[in-house]
Amino acid sequence: MSTSRVPVPDGSDFPIENLPYGVFDPGEGSRIGVAIGAHVLDLPAVSGRLPSTVAEALAAPTLNPFLELGRSAWQETRQRIIGLLSTDEFDRLPDGALHEIESVDMRLPFEPGDYVDFYSSIEHATNLGKMFRPDSEALLPNWRHLPVGYHGRSSSVVVSGTAVRRPSGQLKPLDVPPAYAPTAELDVELEVGFVTGPGNALGEPIPIERAGDHIFGLVLVNDWSARDIQRWEYQPLGPFLGKSFATSVSPWVVTLEALSPFLTAAPDQDPPPLDYLRTPENWAVDLELEVVIQSPGMDEPIVISRTNFSRMYWTMAQQLAHLTSNGTNVRPGDLYASGTVSGADPGSYGSLIEMTWGGERPISLTDGTDRRFLEDGDTVILRGWCDRPGEVRIGFGECVGTVVAGPG
């Protein structure tokens, strides 16, 4: 692999093998760039060195026009960027083509016309089933046969760093009438989302063997949840106001090309899925994930959960194939999240409702306080990276959100 001419600090999420895409603002408006080490390469500034077919798309304020161009354009552009950063061409980059990441503001990298949240961790689904339906089977009969999901609100998808206002809604404690009040059970959901490139025509499903032509890359997702609002409203149609108030995404989109060395076999599925959901390709990702929290009284954040994305029961290829199996059309920039990523033990759960088992087992913080659910002023950080011994680290950066009080 090529060696970057831009210094890359040890342990950086963004070596030359990664080159994730984002949208940044150096103070003059939004521009598309790729991260390299502690810097971002301004792609409009070097568009004359890139394929002519992508120059106009990369001049846009979001990634959507570039996403629409498809895999061959993505691959050609990636190779040209690697050349710019690793050969003598680097010496001829225009002044101002590189910015320090710390000196720019990151923007939402794509404009999602649609947002869908799946429910693809068998551990998470089982845990919530036990809590929400204690007298019934934890998994509903359809869960092992199809990727369960719901349509969220694309309008409330926000970039990392955006404050999250505590939502209000209808709450229904036991034995009293419902009341409208701020949620007392604000939760984090550790998720991974994929972003689509070229879409499909209405009425024409995307076969699972073509999923790679339509998935551009992945982001970290925090699909914040108000559990008490959700508990009262979700039957019979599922999540609504308890989820739609905010969904945070990391600012860098890590491409499938960068992740390809870390694709691995998904867990066995029992019963075997129907034919349209079967593929011999590796679609699970060996991606380490962690949830970090810091209260206003803490000097340093602490890790409260670590897990791995590779154990998700349903893969993104299956999710895309199922989503479009009825002929619905996807578009460039649509966001599809995995659902909460949880492992088999409390230290690997991806939500506070699981970590504290509905609030029964609070988590102790280093400032001497406990958490059942999030309080105003709490900051949640999601991190993700692929890193096996002897292989390069491919990181996602951070997905950060701080809880603030809702409107009075």
VENPE-V48663 format. One record per pair of residues at least 4 apart in sequence whose C-alpha atoms are under 6 Angstrom apart, sorted by the first residue. I is the first residue (numbers start at 1). J is the second residue. Records with the same first field share a line. If there is no record, write none. Layout:
# VENPE-V48663
I->J, J
This chain:
# VENPE-V48663
2->86
3->86
4->16, 85, 86
5->85, 86
8->37
13->394, 395
14->18, 36, 37
15->36, 37
18->258, 394
19->34, 35
20->34, 35, 252, 253, 254
21->33, 34, 252, 253
22->32, 33, 109, 251, 252
23->31, 32, 107, 109
24->30, 31, 105, 106, 107
25->29, 30, 104, 105
26->104
30->61
31->61
32->43
33->40, 41, 42, 43
34->40, 41
35->39, 40
36->40
38->101
39->99, 100, 101
40->98, 99, 101
41->97, 98
42->97
43->47
44->59
45->97
47->55
57->65, 66
62->109, 110
63->110
64->110, 332, 333
67->197, 332
68->197, 198, 332
69->73
70->198
83->87
84->89, 90
85->90
108->159
110->333
111->333
112->154, 333, 334, 335
113->334
114->154, 334
115->152, 154, 335, 336
116->150, 151, 152, 336
117->149, 150, 336, 337, 339
118->148, 149, 337, 338, 339
119->148, 149, 339
120->312, 313, 314, 338, 339
121->312, 313, 341
122->126
123->342
124->342
125->129
126->138, 139
128->132
129->133, 138
130->134, 138
145->273
147->319
153->244
156->246
157->247, 248
158->248
159->248, 249
160->248, 249, 250, 399, 400
161->400, 401
162->401
163->401, 402
164->402, 403, 404
165->403, 404, 405, 406
166->405, 406
167->182, 406
168->181, 182, 183
169->180, 181, 229
170->179, 180, 229
171->178, 179, 229
172->178
183->226
185->226, 227, 228, 373
186->225, 226, 373, 374
187->224, 225, 352, 373
188->224, 351
189->222, 223, 224, 340, 350, 351
190->222, 340, 341, 350
191->221, 222, 338, 339, 340, 341
192->219, 220, 221, 337, 338
193->218, 219, 336, 337, 338
194->217, 218, 335, 336
195->216, 217, 333, 334, 335
196->214, 215, 216, 332, 333, 334
197->214, 215, 216, 332
198->214, 332
199->330, 331
200->329
201->329
202->327, 328, 329
203->327
204->327
205->324, 325, 327
206->321, 324
207->321
208->317, 321
211->317
216->255
217->253, 254, 255, 256
218->253, 254
219->250, 253
220->249, 250
221->248, 249
222->247, 248
223->247
224->247
225->242, 243
226->242
227->231
229->242
230->234, 242
234->238, 239
249->399
250->398, 399
256->260
262->285, 286
263->282, 283, 284, 285
264->282, 284, 285
265->282, 284
266->284
273->277
277->318
284->310
285->310
286->310
287->308, 309, 385, 386
288->308, 384, 385
289->306, 307, 308, 383, 384
290->305, 306, 382, 383
291->303, 304, 305, 381, 382
292->302, 303, 304, 380, 381
293->301, 302, 379, 380
294->301, 378, 379
295->378
296->377
297->367
298->367
305->347, 348
306->348
307->343, 348
318->322
319->323
321->325
324->328
340->350
341->350
342->348, 349, 350
343->348, 349
346->355
349->355
352->356
353->357, 358
356->360, 361, 362, 372
359->372
362->370, 371, 372
363->370, 371
364->370
365->369, 370
376->403, 404, 405
377->403, 404
378->402, 403
379->401, 402
380->400, 401
381->399, 400
382->398, 399
383->398
384->396
385->394, 395, 396
386->393, 394
387->393
